[in-house]
Amino acid sequence: MKVVVTGGGTREYIDDVRVMTNISSGKLAALIAEQVYVTAPSDDRIEVVYIHGRHAALPGTPAKHVPITTTQDALEAMEEHCEFADVVIHPMAVSDFTFQRDKPVKVSGSDASAFVEYMRQTIVPTPKLLAKVRTWSPKCFLVGFKFLSGASFADLTEAARKVLNDNLCDLVVANDLQAMKKAKTHVAHFLTRDNEVSVSTYEGKDRIAHGVAAHVDSWWRFGRD
């Protein structure tokens, strides 16, 4: 079984010295990579490929580490490693935007208006990597993630349902930053594609990682064509 797990965040260069990034630590992704490895059937060979931001947490179990910086790096790494993957788990926090840098330049920090105008003129959307996975690996077990802040449970699950349907995922893990702050722990809702979309809730990163690994294990044992 070949498993690709992505983790951490991307960094997009605004100019020669400034970057746009996010707060993702990759800790959950690393835990998921560990749990998938340890719960794999003992009679099956498992290969874990961990594609990660350069400052992301790393799994403590064997894995092939593929460090990336930008969204383009992540796209190229995923395209290479997902082609023959049985399972793709994609919690990486990928930037929604990057910057065209045909003529790399450092913009003066003393002129805020000029800096804002430079970003306005150069900012462009990044490709949606999750949407490409089915092209690379049509039959894999695909796990997507949806992260919001300040959304109601209904809005969060509706957004996750859209990720599930639009990307043909088998499982989507959805969470909300404000809800986690209120609960003082990591809370995730799992949406799975059965006869209907069903929702279950897990608390704590360890339990979430175990939950993802359990879904992978169940599919590997009983759900494959």
HELIX and SHEET records of a PDB file:
HELIX    1   1 LYS A   27  THR A   39  1                                  13    
HELIX    2   2 THR A   71  CYS A   82  1                                  12    
HELIX    3   3 ALA A  112  THR A  122  1                                  11    
HELIX    4   4 LEU A  130  LYS A  132  5                                   3    
HELIX    5   5 VAL A  133  TRP A  136  1                                   4    
HELIX    6   6 PHE A  153  ASP A  166  1                                  14    
HELIX    7   7 LEU A  177  ALA A  183  1                                   7    
HELIX    8   8 LYS A  205  SER A  218  1                                  14    
HELIX    9   9 TRP A  219  GLY A  223  3                                   5    
SHEET    1   A 8 LYS A  64  ILE A  68  0                                        
SHEET    2   A 8 GLU A  47  GLY A  53  1                                        
SHEET    3   A 8 LYS A   2  GLY A   7  1                                        
SHEET    4   A 8 VAL A  87  ILE A  89  1                                        
SHEET    5   A 8 PHE A 141  LEU A 148  1                                        
SHEET    6   A 8 LEU A 171  ASP A 176  1                                        
SHEET    7   A 8 VAL A 187  ARG A 193 -1                                        
SHEET    8   A 8 VAL A 197  GLU A 203 -1                                        
SHEET    1   B 2 GLU A  12  TYR A  13  0                                        
SHEET    2   B 2 VAL A  19  MET A  20 -1                                        
SHEET    1   C 2 PHE A  97  PHE A  99  0                                        
SHEET    2   C 2 ILE A 123  PRO A 125 -1                                        
END                                                                             
